[in-house]
Amino acid sequence: MTFYITLDEAIDAAREQFLAEHPELDEESSSIEQFNIQKYVMQDGDIMWQAEFFADEEDSGNCLPVLSGAAAQSVFDGDYDEIEIRQEWLEENTLHEWDEGEFQLDPSLDTEEGQSAADEWDYR
């Protein structure tokens, strides 16, 4: 998994990945039906993002669907407001790192590491 510090970086990387997976398309001829994102809170408290674009709404990936149809196409085309996309994100869907490379919706409180991570998340 590749994480990005900003949502803009994640969107740019997702656009590049979509185009690489569909070499027959270019940016102008791409038809996007779904835009997915995932927000992560790392053990050190850093916020990281992932994003994905799909040509079909039935496709699924590692992230959660946020926008579809014309709205997803608009993000792909670079015509979006990052603040509006962040407002679409439901905080209860944020994944928290509880061990290196291991994520869950809530911190694991039954271990010392999990309690430390929970304290770190609560601190932010």
C-alpha positions in Angstrom: 0.0 0.0 0.0 1.2 3.5 -0.8 0.0 6.3 1.4 0.1 10.0 0.6 0.4 12.9 3.0 -2.2 15.0 1.2 -5.4 14.1 -0.5 -4.3 16.0 -3.6 -1.2 13.7 -3.9 -3.4 10.6 -3.4 -5.8 11.8 -6.2 -2.9 12.5 -8.6 -1.4 9.1 -7.9 -4.9 7.4 -8.4 -5.3 9.2 -11.7 -1.9 8.0 -12.9 -2.6 4.5 -11.7 -5.9 4.4 -13.5 -4.3 5.6 -16.8 -1.5 3.0 -16.4 -4.1 0.2 -15.9 -6.0 1.4 -19.0 -3.3 2.3 -21.6 -6.0 2.5 -24.4 -7.3 5.6 -22.6 -5.9 9.1 -22.2 -7.0 11.7 -19.6 -9.5 13.3 -22.0 -11.2 10.1 -23.1 -11.4 8.4 -19.7 -14.9 7.8 -18.3 -14.9 7.6 -14.6 -17.9 6.2 -12.7 -16.5 5.9 -9.1 -14.0 7.7 -6.9 -12.9 6.0 -3.6 -10.7 7.3 -0.8 -9.4 6.0 2.5 -8.1 8.0 5.4 -5.5 6.5 7.8 -4.1 7.7 11.2 -0.7 6.3 11.7 0.8 5.4 15.1 2.7 8.7 15.2 -0.5 10.6 14.6 0.2 11.5 10.9 -2.8 11.5 8.6 -2.3 9.7 5.3 -4.6 9.1 2.3 -5.2 6.6 -0.5 -7.5 7.2 -3.5 -8.8 5.1 -6.4 -10.7 5.7 -9.7 -12.9 3.1 -11.4 -14.6 3.0 -14.8 -17.5 0.9 -13.4 -19.5 1.4 -10.1 -19.4 -2.3 -9.5 -15.6 -2.3 -9.2 -14.2 -2.4 -5.7 -10.8 -1.7 -4.3 -9.1 -1.0 -1.0 -10.9 2.3 -0.4 -14.5 3.3 0.3 -16.7 4.8 -2.4 -17.2 8.6 -1.9 -18.4 10.0 -5.3 -19.9 8.5 -8.4 -20.9 9.5 -11.9 -20.3 13.1 -12.9 -18.9 14.0 -9.5 -16.2 11.2 -9.8 -15.4 12.3 -13.3 -15.0 15.9 -12.1 -12.4 14.8 -9.5 -10.6 12.8 -12.2 -10.5 15.9 -14.4 -9.0 18.0 -11.6 -12.1 20.1 -11.1 -12.7 19.6 -7.4 -12.4 21.3 -4.0 -10.4 19.2 -1.6 -12.3 20.7 1.4 -15.6 19.5 -0.1 -14.2 16.0 -0.5 -12.8 16.0 3.0 -16.3 17.0 4.2 -17.7 13.9 2.5 -15.5 11.6 4.5 -17.1 10.0 7.5 -14.6 9.9 10.4 -15.9 6.6 11.7 -14.5 5.0 8.5 -11.0 6.2 9.3 -8.5 3.4 9.8 -6.0 3.5 12.6 -2.6 1.8 12.6 -2.3 -0.4 15.6 0.8 -2.3 14.5 3.2 -1.6 11.6 1.1 -2.1 8.5 -2.0 -3.4 10.4 -5.1 -1.2 10.5 -8.5 -1.2 12.2 -11.3 1.1 12.8 -10.6 1.5 16.5 -7.4 1.1 18.4 -6.8 -2.2 20.1 -6.9 -1.4 23.9 -5.9 -4.9 25.1 -2.2 -4.4 24.5 0.3 -1.8 25.7 1.1 -0.8 22.1 -2.6 -0.5 21.3 -3.2 1.7 24.4 -0.2 3.9 23.5 -1.6 4.3 20.0 -5.1 5.1 21.4 -3.5 7.7 23.7 -1.6 9.2 20.7 -4.8 9.3 18.6 -6.8 10.9 21.4 -3.9 13.5 21.8 -4.3 14.8 18.3 
